[in-house]
Amino acid sequence: MLIALRRVLQLVLGLIVLYGSLGMFTSAGLREPNALVWAGLVAIGLLTASTSRAEGHLLAGLWVSTMTVAVAIALLSVGHVSDPPCPPDHPPITSSYYCVFPGYPGLLAFSLALMAAAAVLAVMDFRALLPRAGRAPA
């Protein structure tokens, strides 16, 4: 039960980081992380450390928040890869002028790499939890 609760909390923290990071992708380029992103990342780090200590294996549960952010960012960026990137000092975006965040191709590649890393972490996590599944709770 506690393992599932920790994973749900990782999911919620991943969604918080995702929500905060969406404001970073502007037509002027990538902005610095805001306080919500930093707070979410610190909370994910603390929860991962606590979960790793409680479950006895490194980076326990980190894959949940990583996969949450990576899948959402990949879905966001795949729809805009072919859109025209905004040049520096572009005119205001109107119905006749349209451009998008210039880093969507790089963001897509980064999110795919994060998904691959999260998949590896998930396999490691499941392999560590499988021997526990057969034991009765103490």
VEXRO-885110 format. One record per atom (N, C-alpha, C): atom name; residue in three letters; z, x, y; residue number from 0. Coordinates in nm, 2 decimals. Last residue first. Layout:
% VEXRO-885110
REC   atom   rest       up     east    north    nr
REC     CA    ALA        Z        X        Y   NUM
...
END
This chain:
% VEXRO-885110
REC   atom   rest       up     east    north    nr
REC      N    ALA     0.69     0.48    -0.78   137
REC     CA    ALA     0.83     0.53    -0.81   137
REC      C    ALA     0.93     0.45    -0.74   137
REC      N    PRO     0.43     0.30    -0.94   136
REC     CA    PRO     0.50     0.34    -0.82   136
REC      C    PRO     0.65     0.38    -0.86   136
REC      N    ALA     0.26     0.45    -1.22   135
REC     CA    ALA     0.34     0.34    -1.17   135
REC      C    ALA     0.41     0.39    -1.04   135
REC      N    ARG    -0.06     0.61    -1.22   134
REC     CA    ARG     0.09     0.62    -1.23   134
REC      C    ARG     0.15     0.49    -1.17   134
REC      N    GLY    -0.33     0.59    -1.17   133
REC     CA    GLY    -0.28     0.55    -1.30   133
REC      C    GLY    -0.13     0.55    -1.32   133
REC      N    ALA    -0.36     0.70    -0.92   132
REC     CA    ALA    -0.39     0.55    -0.94   132
REC      C    ALA    -0.34     0.51    -1.07   132
REC      N    ARG    -0.33     0.97    -0.90   131
REC     CA    ARG    -0.22     0.88    -0.87   131
REC      C    ARG    -0.24     0.74    -0.91   131
REC      N    PRO    -0.59     1.07    -0.96   130
REC     CA    PRO    -0.48     1.09    -1.06   130
REC      C    PRO    -0.35     1.00    -1.03   130
REC      N    LEU    -0.73     0.98    -0.72   129
REC     CA    LEU    -0.75     0.92    -0.85   129
REC      C    LEU    -0.64     0.95    -0.95   129
REC      N    LEU    -0.68     1.12    -0.49   128
REC     CA    LEU    -0.60     1.00    -0.51   128
REC      C    LEU    -0.62     0.94    -0.65   128
REC      N    ALA    -0.85     1.34    -0.50   127
REC     CA    ALA    -0.71     1.37    -0.49   127
REC      C    ALA    -0.62     1.24    -0.52   127
REC      N    ARG    -1.09     1.21    -0.50   126
REC     CA    ARG    -1.06     1.30    -0.61   126
REC      C    ARG    -0.91     1.33    -0.61   126
REC      N    PHE    -1.09     1.09    -0.25   125
REC     CA    PHE    -1.08     1.01    -0.37   125
REC      C    PHE    -1.05     1.09    -0.49   125
REC      N    ASP    -1.10     1.32    -0.08   124
REC     CA    ASP    -0.99     1.23    -0.08   124
REC      C    ASP    -0.98     1.14    -0.20   124
REC      N    MET    -1.35     1.43    -0.15   123
REC     CA    MET    -1.22     1.51    -0.17   123
REC      C    MET    -1.10     1.42    -0.17   123
REC      N    VAL    -1.51     1.22    -0.07   122
REC     CA    VAL    -1.51     1.26    -0.21   122
REC      C    VAL    -1.38     1.34    -0.24   122
REC      N    ALA    -1.45     1.22     0.20   121
REC     CA    ALA    -1.42     1.10     0.13   121
REC      C    ALA    -1.42     1.14    -0.02   121
REC      N    LEU    -1.55     1.47     0.28   120
REC     CA    LEU    -1.41     1.45     0.29   120
REC      C    LEU    -1.37     1.33     0.21   120
REC      N    VAL    -1.83     1.42     0.24   119
REC     CA    VAL    -1.76     1.52     0.16   119
REC      C    VAL    -1.61     1.50     0.16   119
REC      N    ALA    -1.86     1.22     0.43   118
REC     CA    ALA    -1.88     1.19     0.29   118
REC      C    ALA    -1.82     1.29     0.20   118
REC      N    ALA    -1.81     1.36     0.66   117
REC     CA    ALA    -1.72     1.25     0.63   117
REC      C    ALA    -1.74     1.21     0.48   117
REC      N    ALA    -2.04     1.53     0.66   116
REC     CA    ALA    -1.90     1.59     0.65   116
REC      C    ALA    -1.80     1.48     0.61   116
REC      N    ALA    -2.23     1.33     0.70   115
REC     CA    ALA    -2.23     1.42     0.58   115
REC      C    ALA    -2.10     1.48     0.55   115
REC      N    MET    -2.16     1.23     0.95   114
REC     CA    MET    -2.16     1.14     0.83   114
REC      C    MET    -2.16     1.22     0.70   114
REC      N    LEU    -2.21     1.46     1.10   113
REC     CA    LEU    -2.07     1.41     1.09   113
REC      C    LEU    -2.06     1.31     0.97   113
REC      N    ALA    -2.48     1.47     1.08   112
REC     CA    ALA    -2.40     1.58     1.03   112
REC      C    ALA    -2.26     1.54     1.01   112
REC      N    LEU    -2.54     1.24     1.22   111
REC     CA    LEU    -2.58     1.25     1.08   111
REC      C    LEU    -2.50     1.36     1.01   111
REC      N    SER    -2.45     1.30     1.47   110
REC     CA    SER    -2.38     1.20     1.40   110
REC      C    SER    -2.42     1.20     1.25   110
REC      N    PHE    -2.63     1.51     1.54   109
REC     CA    PHE    -2.49     1.54     1.53   109
REC      C    PHE    -2.42     1.43     1.45   109
REC      N    ALA    -2.87     1.37     1.55   108
REC     CA    ALA    -2.86     1.48     1.45   108
REC      C    ALA    -2.71     1.51     1.43   108
REC      N    LEU    -2.81     1.19     1.76   107
REC     CA    LEU    -2.84     1.14     1.62   107
REC      C    LEU    -2.82     1.25     1.52   107
REC      N    LEU    -2.78     1.37     1.97   106
REC     CA    LEU    -2.67     1.28     1.93   106
REC      C    LEU    -2.69     1.23     1.79   106
REC      N    GLY    -3.04     1.46     1.99   105
REC     CA    GLY    -2.93     1.55     1.95   105
REC      C    GLY    -2.81     1.48     1.90   105
REC      N    PRO    -3.17     1.22     2.07   104
REC     CA    PRO    -3.21     1.29     1.95   104
REC      C    PRO    -3.10     1.39     1.90   104
REC      N    TYR    -3.01     1.15     2.32   103
REC     CA    TYR    -3.01     1.07     2.19   103
REC      C    TYR    -3.06     1.14     2.07   103
REC      N    GLY    -2.99     1.27     2.57   102
REC     CA    GLY    -2.95     1.34     2.45   102
REC      C    GLY    -2.94     1.26     2.32   102
REC      N    PRO    -3.05     1.12     2.80   101
REC     CA    PRO    -3.15     1.22     2.75   101
REC      C    PRO    -3.11     1.29     2.62   101
REC      N    PHE    -3.02     0.78     2.82   100
REC     CA    PHE    -2.95     0.90     2.80   100
REC      C    PHE    -3.04     1.01     2.74   100
REC      N    VAL    -3.34     0.64     2.94    99
REC     CA    VAL    -3.21     0.63     2.87    99
REC      C    VAL    -3.14     0.77     2.87    99
REC      N    CYS    -3.52     0.42     3.17    98
REC     CA    CYS    -3.50     0.55     3.10    98
REC      C    CYS    -3.36     0.55     3.03    98
REC      N    TYR    -3.74     0.23     3.36    97
REC     CA    TYR    -3.64     0.23     3.25    97
REC      C    TYR    -3.64     0.37     3.19    97
REC      N    TYR    -3.85     0.02     3.61    96
REC     CA    TYR    -3.82     0.16     3.57    96
REC      C    TYR    -3.71     0.17     3.47    96
REC      N    SER    -3.86    -0.25     3.65    95
REC     CA    SER    -3.99    -0.18     3.64    95
REC      C    SER    -3.97    -0.03     3.61    95
REC      N    SER    -3.60    -0.33     3.65    94
REC     CA    SER    -3.68    -0.39     3.55    94
REC      C    SER    -3.82    -0.32     3.54    94
REC      N    THR    -3.43    -0.01     3.71    93
REC     CA    THR    -3.46    -0.15     3.74    93
REC      C    THR    -3.55    -0.21     3.63    93
REC      N    ILE    -3.24     0.26     3.79    92
REC     CA    ILE    -3.30     0.18     3.68    92
REC      C    ILE    -3.31     0.04     3.72    92
REC      N    PRO    -3.33     0.46     4.07    91
REC     CA    PRO    -3.24     0.36     4.01    91
REC      C    PRO    -3.31     0.29     3.89    91
REC      N    PRO    -3.49     0.77     3.98    90
REC     CA    PRO    -3.47     0.66     4.07    90
REC      C    PRO    -3.38     0.56     4.00    90
REC      N    HIS    -3.32     1.08     3.88    89
REC     CA    HIS    -3.42     0.97     3.86    89
REC      C    HIS    -3.39     0.86     3.96    89
REC      N    ASP    -3.21     1.34     3.87    88
REC     CA    ASP    -3.23     1.27     4.00    88
REC      C    ASP    -3.33     1.16     3.98    88
REC      N    PRO    -3.37     1.45     3.57    87
REC     CA    PRO    -3.26     1.47     3.67    87
REC      C    PRO    -3.30     1.40     3.80    87
REC      N    PRO    -3.50     1.17     3.37    86
REC     CA    PRO    -3.51     1.31     3.43    86
REC      C    PRO    -3.39     1.32     3.53    86
REC      N    CYS    -3.41     1.01     3.08    85
REC     CA    CYS    -3.40     1.01     3.22    85
REC      C    CYS    -3.41     1.15     3.27    85
REC      N    PRO    -3.65     0.97     2.81    84
REC     CA    PRO    -3.52     1.02     2.86    84
REC      C    PRO    -3.52     1.02     3.02    84
REC      N    PRO    -3.79     0.68     2.67    83
REC     CA    PRO    -3.81     0.79     2.76    83
REC      C    PRO    -3.67     0.84     2.82    83
REC      N    ASP    -3.72     0.62     2.32    82
REC     CA    ASP    -3.73     0.58     2.46    82
REC      C    ASP    -3.74     0.70     2.55    82
REC      N    SER    -3.69     0.71     2.07    81
REC     CA    SER    -3.82     0.71     2.12    81
REC      C    SER    -3.83     0.67     2.26    81
REC      N    VAL    -3.41     0.68     2.03    80
REC     CA    VAL    -3.47     0.81     2.02    80
REC      C    VAL    -3.61     0.82     2.08    80
REC      N    HIS    -3.28     0.44     2.03    79
REC     CA    HIS    -3.32     0.49     2.16    79
REC      C    HIS    -3.39     0.63     2.15    79
REC      N    GLY    -3.19     0.37     1.78    78
REC     CA    GLY    -3.27     0.28     1.85    78
REC      C    GLY    -3.32     0.33     1.98    78
REC      N    VAL    -3.03     0.58     1.71    77
REC     CA    VAL    -3.16     0.57     1.64    77
REC      C    VAL    -3.25     0.47     1.71    77
REC      N    SER    -2.79     0.56     1.86    76
REC     CA    SER    -2.89     0.65     1.90    76
REC      C    SER    -3.02     0.63     1.83    76
REC      N    LEU    -2.64     0.35     1.73    75
REC     CA    LEU    -2.67     0.34     1.87    75
REC      C    LEU    -2.79     0.43     1.91    75
REC      N    LEU    -2.62     0.46     1.47    74
REC     CA    LEU    -2.70     0.33     1.49    74
REC      C    LEU    -2.73     0.31     1.64    74
REC      N    ALA    -2.47     0.68     1.53    73
REC     CA    ALA    -2.61     0.70     1.47    73
REC      C    ALA    -2.69     0.57     1.49    73
REC      N    ILE    -2.24     0.57     1.62    72
REC     CA    ILE    -2.32     0.65     1.71    72
REC      C    ILE    -2.46     0.67     1.66    72
REC      N    ALA    -2.15     0.44     1.38    71
REC     CA    ALA    -2.18     0.36     1.50    71
REC      C    ALA    -2.26     0.44     1.60    71
REC      N    VAL    -2.12     0.66     1.21    70
REC     CA    VAL    -2.21     0.55     1.18    70
REC      C    VAL    -2.25     0.47     1.30    70
REC      N    ALA    -1.92     0.81     1.34    69
REC     CA    ALA    -2.05     0.87     1.31    69
REC      C    ALA    -2.16     0.76     1.29    69
REC      N    VAL    -1.69     0.65     1.36    68
REC     CA    VAL    -1.75     0.70     1.48    68
REC      C    VAL    -1.90     0.74     1.45    68
REC      N    THR    -1.64     0.61     1.08    67
REC     CA    THR    -1.65     0.50     1.17    67
REC      C    THR    -1.72     0.54     1.30    67
REC      N    MET    -1.62     0.87     0.98    66
REC     CA    MET    -1.73     0.79     0.94    66
REC      C    MET    -1.75     0.67     1.03    66
REC      N    THR    -1.38     0.95     1.10    65
REC     CA    THR    -1.50     1.02     1.12    65
REC      C    THR    -1.63     0.94     1.09    65
REC      N    SER    -1.20     0.77     1.00    64
REC     CA    SER    -1.23     0.77     1.14    64
REC      C    SER    -1.35     0.84     1.17    64
REC      N    VAL    -1.22     0.85     0.72    63
REC     CA    VAL    -1.24     0.71     0.77    63
REC      C    VAL    -1.27     0.70     0.92    63
REC      N    TRP    -1.17     1.12     0.69    62
REC     CA    TRP    -1.31     1.07     0.67    62
REC      C    TRP    -1.33     0.93     0.72    62
REC      N    LEU    -0.90     1.16     0.70    61
REC     CA    LEU    -0.98     1.19     0.82    61
REC      C    LEU    -1.12     1.13     0.81    61
REC      N    GLY    -0.76     1.12     0.46    60
REC     CA    GLY    -0.79     1.00     0.54    60
REC      C    GLY    -0.88     1.03     0.66    60
REC      N    ALA    -0.63     1.44     0.46    59
REC     CA    ALA    -0.63     1.31     0.39    59
REC      C    ALA    -0.66     1.20     0.49    59
REC      N    LEU    -0.64     1.72     0.50    58
REC     CA    LEU    -0.73     1.63     0.57    58
REC      C    LEU    -0.74     1.49     0.51    58
REC      N    LEU    -0.50     1.82     0.19    57
REC     CA    LEU    -0.55     1.86     0.32    57
REC      C    LEU    -0.65     1.75     0.37    57
REC      N    HIS    -0.24     1.64     0.02    56
REC     CA    HIS    -0.37     1.71     0.02    56
REC      C    HIS    -0.43     1.72     0.16    56
REC      N    GLY    -0.01     1.49     0.01    55
REC     CA    GLY    -0.01     1.62    -0.05    55
REC      C    GLY    -0.15     1.69    -0.06    55
REC      N    GLU     0.06     1.26     0.14    54
REC     CA    GLU    -0.02     1.25     0.02    54
REC      C    GLU    -0.04     1.38    -0.05    54
REC      N    ALA     0.22     1.35     0.36    53
REC     CA    ALA     0.27     1.25     0.27    53
REC      C    ALA     0.19     1.24     0.14    53
REC      N    ARG     0.05     1.54     0.48    52
REC     CA    ARG     0.18     1.58     0.43    52
REC      C    ARG     0.24     1.48     0.33    52
REC      N    SER    -0.17     1.38     0.55    51
REC     CA    SER    -0.19     1.50     0.46    51
REC      C    SER    -0.05     1.54     0.40    51
REC      N    THR    -0.05     1.20     0.72    50
REC     CA    THR    -0.10     1.15     0.60    50
REC      C    THR    -0.12     1.27     0.50    50
REC      N    SER     0.02     1.38     0.94    49
REC     CA    SER     0.12     1.30     0.87    49
REC      C    SER     0.07     1.25     0.73    49
REC      N    ALA    -0.24     1.47     1.00    48
REC     CA    ALA    -0.14     1.56     0.96    48
REC      C    ALA    -0.02     1.49     0.89    48
REC      N    THR    -0.36     1.22     1.07    47
REC     CA    THR    -0.41     1.30     0.96    47
REC      C    THR    -0.31     1.40     0.91    47
REC      N    LEU    -0.20     1.15     1.29    46
REC     CA    LEU    -0.20     1.07     1.17    46
REC      C    LEU    -0.26     1.14     1.05    46
REC      N    LEU    -0.27     1.36     1.47    45
REC     CA    LEU    -0.13     1.34     1.42    45
REC      C    LEU    -0.12     1.26     1.30    45
REC      N    GLY    -0.55     1.31     1.50    44
REC     CA    GLY    -0.50     1.44     1.45    44
REC      C    GLY    -0.35     1.43     1.39    44
REC      N    ILE    -0.55     1.06     1.60    43
REC     CA    ILE    -0.61     1.08     1.47    43
REC      C    ILE    -0.56     1.21     1.41    43
REC      N    ALA    -0.42     1.11     1.85    42
REC     CA    ALA    -0.36     1.02     1.75    42
REC      C    ALA    -0.42     1.04     1.61    42
REC      N    VAL    -0.61     1.28     1.96    41
REC     CA    VAL    -0.47     1.33     1.94    41
REC      C    VAL    -0.40     1.24     1.83    41
REC      N    LEU    -0.82     1.10     1.98    40
REC     CA    LEU    -0.84     1.22     1.90    40
REC      C    LEU    -0.70     1.28     1.87    40
REC      N    GLY    -0.71     0.91     2.16    39
REC     CA    GLY    -0.75     0.87     2.02    39
REC      C    GLY    -0.76     0.99     1.93    39
REC      N    ALA    -0.67     1.06     2.39    38
REC     CA    ALA    -0.56     1.00     2.32    38
REC      C    ALA    -0.59     0.96     2.18    38
REC      N    TRP    -0.94     1.13     2.44    37
REC     CA    TRP    -0.84     1.24     2.41    37
REC      C    TRP    -0.72     1.18     2.34    37
REC      N    VAL    -1.05     0.88     2.49    36
REC     CA    VAL    -1.11     0.96     2.39    36
REC      C    VAL    -1.00     1.07     2.35    36
REC      N    LEU    -0.90     0.80     2.71    35
REC     CA    LEU    -0.90     0.72     2.59    35
REC      C    LEU    -0.95     0.80     2.47    35
REC      N    ALA    -0.96     0.98     2.91    34
REC     CA    ALA    -0.83     0.98     2.86    34
REC      C    ALA    -0.82     0.90     2.72    34
REC      N    ASN    -1.30     1.10     2.84    33
REC     CA    ASN    -1.20     1.03     2.92    33
REC      C    ASN    -1.07     1.03     2.85    33
REC      N    PRO    -1.51     1.39     2.82    32
REC     CA    PRO    -1.43     1.28     2.75    32
REC      C    PRO    -1.33     1.23     2.85    32
REC      N    GLU    -1.78     1.42     3.06    31
REC     CA    GLU    -1.67     1.47     2.99    31
REC      C    GLU    -1.59     1.36     2.92    31
REC      N    ARG    -2.12     1.30     2.98    30
REC     CA    ARG    -2.00     1.31     3.07    30
REC      C    ARG    -1.89     1.37     2.99    30
REC      N    LEU    -2.46     1.37     2.95    29
REC     CA    LEU    -2.33     1.36     2.88    29
REC      C    LEU    -2.22     1.39     2.98    29
REC      N    GLY    -2.68     1.20     3.19    28
REC     CA    GLY    -2.64     1.30     3.08    28
REC      C    GLY    -2.51     1.27     3.02    28
REC      N    ALA    -2.74     1.00     3.35    27
REC     CA    ALA    -2.73     1.13     3.41    27
REC      C    ALA    -2.70     1.24     3.31    27
REC      N    SER    -2.72     0.78     3.20    26
REC     CA    SER    -2.85     0.82     3.23    26
REC      C    SER    -2.85     0.96     3.29    26
REC      N    THR    -2.45     0.86     2.96    25
REC     CA    THR    -2.50     0.79     3.08    25
REC      C    THR    -2.65     0.84     3.10    25
REC      N    PHE    -2.20     0.86     2.75    24
REC     CA    PHE    -2.35     0.87     2.74    24
REC      C    PHE    -2.42     0.79     2.85    24
REC      N    MET    -1.94     0.79     2.79    23
REC     CA    MET    -1.98     0.93     2.81    23
REC      C    MET    -2.13     0.95     2.81    23
REC      N    GLY    -1.87     0.54     2.71    22
REC     CA    GLY    -1.89     0.57     2.86    22
REC      C    GLY    -1.94     0.71     2.89    22
REC      N    LEU    -1.83     0.57     2.44    21
REC     CA    LEU    -1.95     0.51     2.49    21
REC      C    LEU    -1.98     0.53     2.63    21
REC      N    SER    -1.57     0.68     2.39    20
REC     CA    SER    -1.69     0.77     2.41    20
REC      C    SER    -1.81     0.70     2.45    20
REC      N    GLY    -1.40     0.46     2.37    19
REC     CA    GLY    -1.39     0.55     2.48    19
REC      C    GLY    -1.51     0.64     2.50    19
REC      N    TYR    -1.50     0.35     2.13    18
REC     CA    TYR    -1.50     0.27     2.25    18
REC      C    TYR    -1.49     0.36     2.38    18
REC      N    LEU    -1.44     0.56     1.95    17
REC     CA    LEU    -1.58     0.52     1.97    17
REC      C    LEU    -1.59     0.44     2.11    17
REC      N    VAL    -1.17     0.57     1.96    16
REC     CA    VAL    -1.24     0.69     2.01    16
REC      C    VAL    -1.39     0.65     2.04    16
REC      N    ILE    -1.12     0.32     1.85    15
REC     CA    ILE    -1.07     0.35     1.99    15
REC      C    ILE    -1.15     0.47     2.04    15
REC      N    LEU    -1.23     0.35     1.60    14
REC     CA    LEU    -1.29     0.25     1.69    14
REC      C    LEU    -1.24     0.27     1.83    14
REC      N    GLY    -1.04     0.54     1.50    13
REC     CA    GLY    -1.19     0.57     1.51    13
REC      C    GLY    -1.26     0.48     1.60    13
REC      N    LEU    -0.82     0.38     1.49    12
REC     CA    LEU    -0.82     0.49     1.59    12
REC      C    LEU    -0.96     0.54     1.60    12
REC      N    VAL    -0.89     0.20     1.29    11
REC     CA    VAL    -0.87     0.15     1.42    11
REC      C    VAL    -0.87     0.26     1.53    11
REC      N    LEU    -0.92     0.38     1.07    10
REC     CA    LEU    -1.03     0.30     1.12    10
REC      C    LEU    -1.01     0.25     1.26    10
REC      N    GLN    -0.65     0.47     1.05     9
REC     CA    GLN    -0.76     0.57     1.08     9
REC      C    GLN    -0.88     0.50     1.13     9
REC      N    LEU    -0.54     0.23     0.98     8
REC     CA    LEU    -0.50     0.29     1.10     8
REC      C    LEU    -0.60     0.39     1.15     8
REC      N    VAL    -0.65     0.21     0.72     7
REC     CA    VAL    -0.68     0.11     0.82     7
REC      C    VAL    -0.65     0.16     0.96     7
REC      N    ARG    -0.53     0.43     0.60     6
REC     CA    ARG    -0.67     0.43     0.62     6
REC      C    ARG    -0.72     0.32     0.72     6
REC      N    ARG    -0.26     0.35     0.60     5
REC     CA    ARG    -0.30     0.47     0.68     5
REC      C    ARG    -0.45     0.47     0.70     5
REC      N    LEU    -0.28     0.13     0.44     4
REC     CA    LEU    -0.24     0.11     0.57     4
REC      C    LEU    -0.28     0.23     0.66     4
REC      N    ALA    -0.34     0.25     0.19     3
REC     CA    ALA    -0.44     0.15     0.26     3
REC      C    ALA    -0.41     0.13     0.40     3
REC      N    ILE    -0.11     0.39     0.15     2
REC     CA    ILE    -0.23     0.46     0.16     2
REC      C    ILE    -0.34     0.37     0.23     2
REC      N    LEU     0.08     0.19     0.13     1
REC     CA    LEU     0.09     0.28     0.24     1
REC      C    LEU    -0.04     0.36     0.26     1
REC      N    MET     0.00     0.08    -0.12     0
REC     CA    MET     0.00     0.00     0.00     0
REC      C    MET     0.00     0.09     0.13     0
END
